[in-house]
Amino acid sequence: MNHPCQLDFDTVMQASRETLARFENIHRGERAVIIGNGPSLNRMDLSFLKDEFTFGMNRIYLGFEKWGFTPSYYVSVNPLVIEQSMDSIREIDTPRFLSARAIDYMNDPDEAILLTSLDAPFFSRDPREGIWEGYTVTYVALQLAYYMGFERIYLIGVDHHFTAAGEPNQEITSEGKDINHFHPNYFGKGIRWHLPDLTNSEFAYRLARSAFKADGREVLDATLEGKLTIFPKVDYTTVFLENNRAQIDTIVLHEPPLVSAVVLPSTEPLDHDRIVKDLEKQTYPNSEIILPGGSETGDALNLVEGSISIVGIEGLTQAEALARLIAAARGTYIALLSPDVSYHRDHLSILEGKLSSHPAYPGGYAQIKMHRKLDKADVQGYALETGADCSRSDLLVSNPIPDGTTMFHKEAFLTVGGLDPALGELALWDLWLRITEAGPIAFIATITAHAQERDKKAILDKELNALRAFYDKHTHASTPAIRERQEKHLHTLAPDLVLSPDDPQRFWSDSVSKLVSAADVAINDKDFNRGQSLLESALKEVPDDAFLRNAHGNLALLMGDVMIARADFTHASACHPNHAPSFAGLGMTLIQIGEVEAGIEALQRAQELDPDNSTARAILTQIELPPIRTSDPAEPPVVGGSKNLENLARTWNDFGSKDPMWAILTRSDKKGNRWEPGEFFETGIRDIHTLLSYLEGLKLDVQRGTALDFGCGIGRLTQALAMEFEQVHGVDIAASMIERARMFNRFSERCSYHVNPSDNLQLLDGVALNLIYSVITLQHIRPEITRGYLLEFMRLLAPGGILVFQLPAEKRDPDAARHDRARLAQEVVYDSDNLVMEMNGIPRSDVINILESGGGRVRDIQDDASLGQDWYSYRYCTVKE
């Protein structure tokens, strides 16, 4: 393959979007043929396609000479096909539509029209805004054909049948002739390719079928004896061959299963007309709408008009009303929809397509994502913390599934006995827990066009009774570990409901309650020393209690012990990242000790969590706020750090603003913001899986409590750790990195990100860490600062906690090593026009001494090859004694 020239990604993509605009509806009302690459093509004379509009895909060019024509359009999005076939692709004399990944192999910007691939499953009606690949290039061709205006699409050669061993999407290398495609060299010996994912591609095909049908168009399958059953079948000879009139009727597939769209009951009057108009825009072709109505005796009771039913629910609780609405539903599937959300038109199709294609799932829920053109209304906070397919154990320790984003088999609903209205608003959570007895719940990313603002306040006092009842009801399904996590979950949801010693919902034991009552008496009598001592005794039993931590911190401030107060508020805010009083106390304390900017940041966080917090409001109104730092990423706040650390922060802040993913994983083919988020974060999942397997091989007991990702960047490893640990903290020196990490955070309060421009980790004081992990980070920090961080790691580790990190020792070339030592005598330089990633090391023997002086026992040291041949580099595993 020729060495590609360097093309500017943004320029080429803008040109592609402009070119795509010329294809919009240019074939309105015409027909097209999408030619697959199955072996059935060898049983057909394709000369009849010479005068048709056709789409060819991937290595279709191997048949051009035999067939005597070139398709009208060419499509390829698979990275392996593009990488290995670009020389042949650029020779195809027809418009070429390729994934944006192809830019790395292009010599000229006119060689292809590039498409941006998006993660969310949807049918793109305008490829200028991106496409979903749908696990098959045929799905991409269908989206392009729709955009071009074709009224009828025929599939030929889409056999939908493969003989190959391995897992779907697995990369393999062929060892012989290809029997799965029309040419033996299609994926012949030595060629790398991805095994097909037939199940998920059927999911995509269902979305295409619904989209075409909703617009009065259709997709027909003319493949010779193809195994795909999503589209109606036709005999290609009756469609294309004039001299063959053997009448084989179109196979009309059964109507897709009925979906009942049940609108959730609301305490506010519903605008039925608006809701119906929104839902009638859904592309799913077979649905009914069930609406909550008014009086038992009025016209609204059980009014049925076509596919719209209004069911009277007056006088019923929300759970009772929902049970009645579901009872009126006739569908195979029941979708619960929020009355204050206008859903993307493919919402029902996406949910039904997933469940129909994956019959092992009795139901699923969607994490709503905002449409890209909207810039407000955050509705993601109600998604499950796991953000993945969920089992019963996941549900027992998570937030409830978002009500208005769910779909389930009605059969599953009936099998488990329906809703339990006694649980009130938690009835649906209870229902899902019982439904998971039949299988896990599918997680489906979907899109909504609009959502009204939702109440973001913490769970109300009255709801805790129901929550406790829910947990009590499912005690039989819990293990001791799950019950402990349930208690933590309750406390996290309502950390300040312990304010009154008379509150029956408090989470204190009798002994703690007595200590707190005695502390109250002592403090009222001005015996602050005794009050502090009593609170400390209570904290030994409940060390993470937000109220007690803050009470102890406030008392310390009263007694002039500012650093003790800082430690208390830091601990409370780390354990309860959504607790405004903890951040207000922390902010007040930081300002008192001169760390004004960090204090302001904590106060702003408190005000964000609770606009009515009096402490935050009073202090912020009395001080003059500095310029907002995010508007000038080159000037991050620096707290207690050296000039070296300050310039390091500025450098990495710039990296985080310009090209954060490449700055973290510096692959040459990804420079210029070419990492796709899904691909980038997938590398973190693999790395953490490898890490845990490595620790298991050392026979180390990894407690899955709290973990730290030091040098977290935008959360590549932090998010993966949050899939394994109850609480995870990500720390980075660059505010721009942390800003993006918070944007990508899928795990709500379980995963917290912190900007730390300091040479210590005091912001985590009081947090007992079970695992600390740091790779490709310490190498960029000056050795004198890294030594301090290593001691900080050991200080924060809980007994038995594990530290794993990677760090170079020195350069292999003695002259280069001497040059490095000389460089360290100079300060770190910040140059916004020439950003430099410093590389530094500490000799292996020094590292071992530091770890052992901090109370660590080095369990394993391995050679680290991540820096190539220039450095001696090691990966250390240490356990705190």
N, C-alpha and C positions, 0 to 999 in steps of 0.2 A: 504494500500500500504506500502511496506517495505520502511524504511528510506534509501534514496540513499546515497552511499558513495560519497566523493568529487572526481571528476575526473578532470584531467587537460584538459581544453577545447582545447588548441592548439595541444596537443599530440593526443587526440582522433580524431580531425579533420584531422590531417596529416595521421593518420592510415586509416581513412575512404577514403581519396583520393587515397592512395596506393591500398586499396582493390578495389575501383571502377575501377582502371586501369585494373584489371583482367577481368572485364566484357565487355570491349570494343570489339564489333563485334564478341562475342562468339557464336551468333546465326545468323550469316550472312546467308541470303537467306531463313530462316525458318519463320514459322508463329506463332503468339501468340494470346491469347484471354485475354482481359482486362475485368474482371468481376465487374460490378457495383453492387450496393446494392439495386436496385429498387424492388418493389413488383412483377414485372413481372417474377422474378426468381422463384416464387412459382408456376408458370404455366408451368414450364419446368422441365424435368428430366435431371439434370446436370451431370449425370454419364458419358455422352459422352466426358466430358472434362478431364477424368482421365489421358489420354495419351497425352494431349496437354500441351504446355507451357502456363502457365496462370499467371496473376497478380491479387492478391486479395488486397482489400483496407479497411482501417478503421476497422469497427467491423465485417468484413467478417467471422471471426472465429466462429460466432454464427451458421453458416451453415455447418461447417466441418463435424460434426457427421452425419447429415442428408444426405449430398452429398457423403460421403465416400472418400473424398480426400482433400489434402491440396494444395493450389496453389503453383506454382513454386517459386513465388516471392511475397513479402508482402510490401505494401507502405502505409505510413500515414504521413501527414504533419500538420494536424489541431491540434492546441495546446490543445484544449479541449479534443479531442479524446485521444491524447497521455497522458495527465494528468490523465484522468479517467480510461484508459484502459491499462496502461503500464504493470500491472501484467499479463494480458492475452496476451499481445503482445509478451512479452519475452518468453512465452511458445510455440509460433508458430515455428515449426521446418522447417524453410526455410529462405533464406536470407531476412533480414528485412531492408528496406530503410526508414529512418525516418528523419524528419526535425531536424536540429541541436538543436532546442529547447528541444529535448528529453533528452539531456545530464543531465538535472536536475533530471530526474527520472530513470537514469540508475544506476545499481549496478556494472556493469562490462563493460569495453570498447568494448568487443566482442559481446555485446547484439544487436548492430545495426550498420548499415552503415549510417552515417549522411550526410545530404545534406544541403548546404548553400542556403538559400532563398534570392533572389535578388528582387529589387523593379521594375526595368524596364521591360515592357512587351516584351518578346522575346521568341523564341523557342530554348532551350539549346540543342546543339548537343554534349556537353561534360559536364556532371553534376559535374565533378571535379572543374569546374569554376563557379558553381552555377546554380540554376534553378529558373524559375519563377513559382509560384504556380498556377497562372491562375484561381483563384477562385474555383478550383475543383481539388481534388486529382487525378482524371482521367487524367488530363492534365500532371501531374507529371509522372504518369505511362507511358504516351505516349512518354515523353522525354527519360525516361529510356529505353523503348523498342527500340526507335530509336538508342540510344547509343549502345545497345546490338546487333544491326544489323538486327533485324527482318524485313523481307521484306513486310509482310502483317499482319495487325493488325485487329482483329475483336472485336467489342464492344458487350457485352451481359449484360443485366440488367442495362443499362444506360438509365433509363426511361425519365429523363429530365422533370419531372413533379412532383410538390409538392403541398400539401394542408396544408398550415400553415399561420397564420396571423402574419404580422410584416414586417419590412424592410429588404432588402437583407443584409446579413452579421451581422444582429442583433443577439446578444446572448440571448437565451431564455432557460427556464427550462421546460422540458416536464411535463405535468400533468396527462398523461395517456398512453395508448398503442400507439405505433408508427405505423401509417398507411402509412407512406411515404417510408418505407423500407421493406425488405423481412421478417423481424422478428419483432414481436410486442415489444420486449425488446431492439431493436436496439438503439433507443433513447427513452427508456421507461421512466416511471414516475421518476422524480427526477434527470434525466440526463441533463446536460447543453450541448447545441449545438448551432451552428451558422446557421441561416436561409440561404438557398442557394441564390446565385446571378446568375440566369440563363442568364441574358443579358451579363454580363461580361465573364461568362464561354464560351458563344458562340463566343465571341471575341477571346478567347484563342484557342478554337477548330479550328477557321479559320486559325490561325497561324500554328497549327499542320498539318492541311490539306495541306497547301502550302508547308511546309517543307518536308513532305513525298513525295508529288507529284514532287517537284523539284529534288528529288533524285531517281525518278523512282520507288518509293514505294507507298503504299496506306493504308488508314484506311477505313474499311467498318463497317457499323452499322448493327449488327444482333440482336439487341434488339427486343423483341416481342412487337409490337405496340408502340415502343418508340416515343417520341415527338421531339427528336433531328433531325434537318434537314440539318446539316452541312455536314455529310458524306453520301456517297451512301449507299442505303439500300440493304440488302440481307436477304433471309430466312435462318435461322440457320439450318433448317432441311436439306436443299439441300447442305449445306457445311459440316455438321458434321455427319449426320445420314445416314449410308450406305443403310438402307432398305427403305428410304423415298426419292423418286425421283419426288415428285410433283414440277414441274418446275415453280418457281416464279423468274422471271428475276431480275437481279440487277436493282435497280432504279437509273438511271443515272441522277444526279442532273444537273440543268442548269449550263452552264459555268459561273464562277464568272464574275461579271460585268467588262467590259473593263476599264482599267486605262490608261490614256494618260500621259506618263512621259515627261513633257515639260521642256527642258533644258533652263535656263534663258539666255537671250542675254548678251554678254560681250563685253567690249571695246578691249579685247585682242583676237587674233586668237585662235580658239578652236581646240583641238586635238580630232577630231571626233572619231577616232579609239579607243583611250583610253577611252573616255566617253561611247561609245557603249559597249566595253568589260566589263566595270564596271557595266552598267545597265543590261546587259544580264545575269549577275550573280544573279539578284533579284529572289527570290523564288516565287513572285506572278505570277500565271500561265497564266494570260490573260492581256497583256499590249502591248502598242505601244510606240515608242520613237519619239519625235518631237524635231529636232535639228535646231538651227538658222544657216542659211547659208550665202552665199556671194552675188554675183552680181545678179541683176534682170534678166540678159540675159544669165548667165552662166549655166553650167550643174548642179550647186548646187540648182537651183530654183525648189522647189517642187519635188525633186527627191524622189521617193517612191520605196523602195526595201523591200518587205515583210512587216514587222511591223516597219520599220524605214523610217521616212520622214525628208527631209531637206528643210527648208522653207527659201527663200531669204528675207533678211531684210535690204539690203544695203540702206543707205540714210534715214533710219527711226530713230526716237528717241528710247530710250530704252522702254518707255511705248508703243509707236506705234508698235515696233517690238514684244513686248510681246503680245499685242492684236492680231497681225497677227498669231503668233504661237498658241495661244489658239484657234483662229478661225479654225485652221487646225486640231485641236484635235477632235477625234471622240468618246472618251471615256465617260462613265457615270460619271467617276471621273477624275479630272485633278490634277496631282501632279506637283508642281513646284520644280525643282531640281537645285542646284548650280553646275556650270561646274567645280568648283575647289574642290569638295568634292567627295570622294569615299565612298558611303553609305554602311552601314551594309546590308547584303544580304536580311534581312527581312524587310527593311525599308518600301517598298510599301505594303507588307502584313500587317504590323502593322497599317499603316494609314488606308488602306481600311477595315481591320477587325474592327477597332474601329467605322468607319462611318457606315458600313453595320449593325453592331450590335446595333447602337444607331441612328436610323433614324431621331430623333429630331434634330441632329446636321447637318446643311447644309455644314459644313466644319470643318477642324481642322488644328492645327499646332503642330509641334513636337519641343520640346526643345532638341536639339542635345546634347548627352553626349559622351565623348570620350570613345573608347574601353579601357578596363582596362589595356591592355598591352602597351598602349601609354602613354607617360608622358609629352607631350607638346601639343601646339596648342589649345588655349582656344577659343572655338567658342560659349560659352554659353551666352556671353554678349549681343547677339542680340535677346534673347528670351524676350517675354513680361514680364513686371515687375510683373504681377499678378501670373504667374506660375500656373494657374488653368483655368478652363473653363471660357471663357470671354464673357461678354455682351457688348452691345453698349456703355454703360457708361464707362466700363473699357477701351475700345479702345480710347475714346475721351480724355483720360488723361494719355496715356501710350506711350511707344515707339512702332514703327511699328513692326508687326509680322515679324520674320525672313523670307525673301522671299523664300529661298531654302529649306524650311521645311514644306510646306503647301500642303493641298489637299482639294478640294471642289467639290461638285456636279456641273457638267456643267449646269444642269438645273437652279441651284441657280445663276450661273454666268449670264445666259441669262435672267433670270427673273428680275434681278436688272439693266440690261442694259450694262453690261460689264465694261471694264476699261475706265477711263477718262484720256486720254493721256495728257491733259492740266496740270495735276498735276505732271507730270514727275515721279520721283522716288517714290513719295508718292501715286501713282495711286493705288497700291495694298492695301495700308492702307485704302484708300477711298472705294475700292471694298469690303474689309472685313467689314467695318462699315455698308455698305448697305446690305450685305449678312446677318448680324446679325438681320435684321428685321424678318428673318424667324426662328431664334433660336440662342442660344449661340454657340460659337465656342469651339470645343472640344480641350482640351490640352492633348497631348499624349507624354509621355516620350519615347524617342527612342534612338538608338545607331548609331554612325557612326564609320567606321573603320579608317578614315583618313580625315584630313582637312588641307588645306594650311593656312598659317598665313593670318589673315585678318586685314584690316586697322582699327586701334583702335583710330584714331584721332577723335576729336569732330566734330560735324556736320559742314560742310563747309558753308561759308558765303552765297553762291548762293542758298543753299538748304533752308535757312531760308525764302526766298520769297515764295517757294512752301509750306513750313510748315505753314506760316501765311495764305496763300490762302486756305490751307486745313481747318484750323480752322474757317476761315471766312465763308467758304462754308457750314460748319456744325453748324453754330451758332443757327439755328432753333432747333437743337437736343440737345442743351446745356442748362443747368440751370446756374444761376449766379455763383453757387459754382464751377461748372465744368469749366466755363470760367475763373474763378480766378485761378484754378489749371492749365489750359492750359497756362496762362501767366507765371506761375511759371515754368512750364515744358519748355517753350521756353527759359526762362532765364537760367535755369539749363543747357540746351543743349549748350548754347553759352554765358556763363557769361562774357567773356572778349570781346565781340563784341561791347561794348559800349566805347571802348578806344578813339575813335575819336568823338568829339562833332558834327562833320559834317556827321557822319555815319547815313544814312537814316534808318538803321535797329535798331537803339538804342531803348531801352525800357523806356526811360525817358519821363516824361511829359514835357510840355513847362516850367513849373515852376522849375523843377529839372534841366533842361538843362541850364536855366538862372543862377541858383545858381552855377552850375559847371563851366560855362564860367566865372563868376565873381571870383570864387575861383582860376581858372587858372591865371587870371590877377593879383590877389593879391599875389599868390605864385611867379610869375615871377618878381613882384616888391619887393620880399623879405618880404612881410607883412604876415608872417606865421600865426600869431594869427587870422587875419581876414580870411585867407584861411581856417584855421581849423574851425572857426565858421561857414563859409558858407557851408563847407562839412557836418558839423553836422546838419545844417538845411536841407540839401538834404537827409541825411540819415533818418531823421524823416519820410519822405514820402516813401523812399525805403530802409528800414533798412537792408534787406538781399542782397543788391546789392554788388556783389563781388568786382567789380572795385572800387566803392566808399569806401567800407570798407578798401581795401588795400591801396587806396590813402590816406585815413585818417591815417592808421597805419604807412605808410612810412613818412608822414609829422610829426607824433608824434615822430618817431625815430629821425628825423632831429632836432626836438626841445628838444630831451632828455627825452621824456615821454615814457620810455620803457614799463611800465606796461599798459599804454593805448594802445600802439602798440600791445602788446601781446593779449589784449582783442579783438582788431579789427581783428587780423589774426586768432585767435581762432574762433571767430564768423563766419568769412568768410569761413574757412575750414570746419566748422561744417555744414553750410548751403549748401556748394558746395563741397562735398567730392571728386569730380573729377577735381577740379580746381587747377592746379599746382602752379600758382603764390601765392595763399593763403598759401599753405603749405611751399613754399619757404620763404615767409615772416615770417611765424610762426617759422620755423627752425632757421632763422637768429636771431630772437628776443630771443628765448629760449637760444641759445648759449651765447648771450650777458649778460643774467642774471645768467649764470652759470649752467643752466640745459642742459648740453652738450649732454648727451645721448638721451634725448627726442628731442633735436634740430636736432640731426643727423637723428633720425627716421623720423621726419617731412621732412627734406631735401631729404632723400631717397625716401619718398613717392612722393615728387614733381618731382624728377628725373624719377621715375617709370611712372608717368602720362605724363611727357614731357621730354624726354632725352635731349632736346635742351634748357631747362631752364637754363639761364646763371647764375642766382643767386645760384641755387643748385649746379651746376657744379663747379663754382668758389670756393665755400666754402668747398665742399667735397674734392676737389683736394688739398686744403691747410691744411687740418687737418688729423691726423692719426686716422683711424677708429679703434674702439675697436673690439674684436672678435664678430662674429655674435651670437646673444643671443639664437637664436632658436636651435643652436647645443648643448647648455648647458642649458636646461630648469630650472635647479636648481638655476640659477643666473639671475633672471629677473632684469631689470633696476629699480632703486628706486629713485624717485624724491621727495624730501622734506618730507620723511616719517620717522617714528620712527623705532627703532630696532624691536619692536613688529610687525609693519606693514611690515617691510622687511622680517622677518621670515615667516609671514603669506603668503606673496607673494611667497616665495620659496616653502612652503608646497603645496599651491594650484597649483603652476606651475608643481610640480611633479604629483599631482593628474591628472592634465590636460594632461600630457604626457603619463601617464600609463593607465588610465581607466576613461576618462572624463565623459562619460554618466552615469556610475555608481556613480561617485563622486557627480554628481548633483542629481540624483534620486537613493538613495542607497537601492534599492530592493535586497534582498539576492539572488534571482534567476538570477540577471543580473550581478553579480560581475564577473570580468574576461572578460570584453568587450563583454558581451552577449546581450546588447541592440541592436536591429536592428534600424537603423536611422529612418525609416518610423514610427515605433511604438513609438520611443522616442519623435519625434517631434509632433506626433499626441496628446500626452499628453499635450503639450503646447497649441495646438489649443483648446482642451477641457477646459483647465484652463482659458484661456483668454475669452472664451465664457461664462464661469461661472462668471468671474470677471465683464464683461460688463452687464450681467443679474443682478448681485448683485447691481451694481451702478444704473441701471435702476430702480430696486426695491426701492432704496433710493430716487428716483426722482431727481437724479443729472444729470445735463446737461454736458455730456462728449464731449468736443470739439475734433474732430478727426484730429487735426493738428499735434502736435509733442509729442512723448512719449519717456520715458526713462525706460529701463530695467536695474536696478542696480544689479550687480552680475549676469551678463547675461550668464556666462559660455560659452557654444558653440552655444547659441542662441535659446534654446528651446522655451522660451517665446517671445524673440525678433522677431523671424520669424512670430509667430502668431500675434503679435501686428502689424507687417508690413502689414498684411492682412486687418487691420482696420484703420490704421493711415497713414497720408500722409508722415510723416518722423519719423523714429524711431532710437534712439541711444541705443546701448548696451555697458555697461561699466563693466569691470572686472579687478581684480588685477593681474590675471594670463595671461602672454603672450601666453602660450601654449593653453589656452582656446580660446583666441581671434583669434589665428591662425586658429584653427579648425572652429570657428564661421564664419570667412570670407570664408572658403572653402565651408561651407554649405549655404552661403547666396544666396537666390533666388531672392532678390529684388533690386539688383544693388544699385544705389545711394540713393534709398529711405531708405535703412537700413545701418547704419554705426556702426562699432565696434571700441572701443577705449580701449587700455591698460591704466589703471589708478592706478599706485602704490603709489599715493599720498593720504594724509588724507583730501583732499578737492576735489571739482569738478570744479576747475577753467578752466579745458579744455573745459567746456561747457558754459563758460561765454558768455552772449549775446543771448543764446538760450532760448526762452520762452517756457517752457514745459507745456502742457495741462494735461499730466498724467505721474506720476512716480509710478512704480510698483516694489516691491522688496519682494521676498519670499525666504525662506531657505537660506538667505545670511547673514543678519545682525547678526544672532545668532552665526556666526563663528568669529566675529570681537570683539575686546576688547571694553568694554562699553565706555571708554573715547573717542575712535575714532568714535564709532557709534553715540554718541551725536553730534559730529561735522558734521557727514554726514546728520543727521536729519535736522540740521539747514541749511545745504547746499541745501537739497531738497526744503525746504520752500523758500529759496532765489531764486532758479531757477524756481519755479512754476510761471506761469502767473497768474494774478488775476482770480479767479474762477477755477484755476487748482486743480487737485485732486491728493492726495498722498495716496496710499494704500500699507501697508507693514505688514509683520509678524515679531514678535519679542517676545522671551521669557521674562518673568519677573524674576522669580527665581524658584529654585527647591522646590518641595512640602515638601520634608523631611528637617526639620530644620538643622539637623546635616550636611546633604549634602550641604545645602545652605551656612552654615558657612565655610565648606571646600572650596566651590567655591570662596567665598570672600577672603579666605586666598591665594588661587591659583593666584588670580589676582594681588597679590603683586609681583609675579615673572614674568619675561619676557616670551613671547611666545618662545617656543623651536622649532627649526627646526631640524629634524632628518630624513634624506633621507631613512633610513632603517626602520623607524617606524613612518610613517606619521599619524598625529593625527588631527582630526577635532575638534577644540575647540568649546565648547558650552558656550555661555555667555548670560546674560539677563540684563535688566534694569527695575526697578520697574515701574509698570503701572502709578503711580502718577507722577513719574519723566518724563516719556515719554510725558504725557499730558502737563506738564509744558513746556517742550522743544518745542513742537509743537505750543503751544499758544504764547510763546515768539517770535517765528519766524513768527507770523502773521497768524497762522492757526486756524481753528475752527474744532474741532473733531466732526464728524457727526455720527460715529458709531464705537463701539468696540465689537468684537465678540471673544468668546473663540476659541482657535486654538488647534486642536487635533493632529497636525502633529508630535509632539514630544512625543506622548504617555502619560502615567500617571506620568512620573517623573517630569514634569515641569508645572508650570502655564505659559501659553503662550497665546498671543492675536494677533488678526488681527485688525489693526487700519485703519480707513478711515478719512482723513482730507482734508478740502477744504481751499484754501488760500483766505483770505478776500481781 
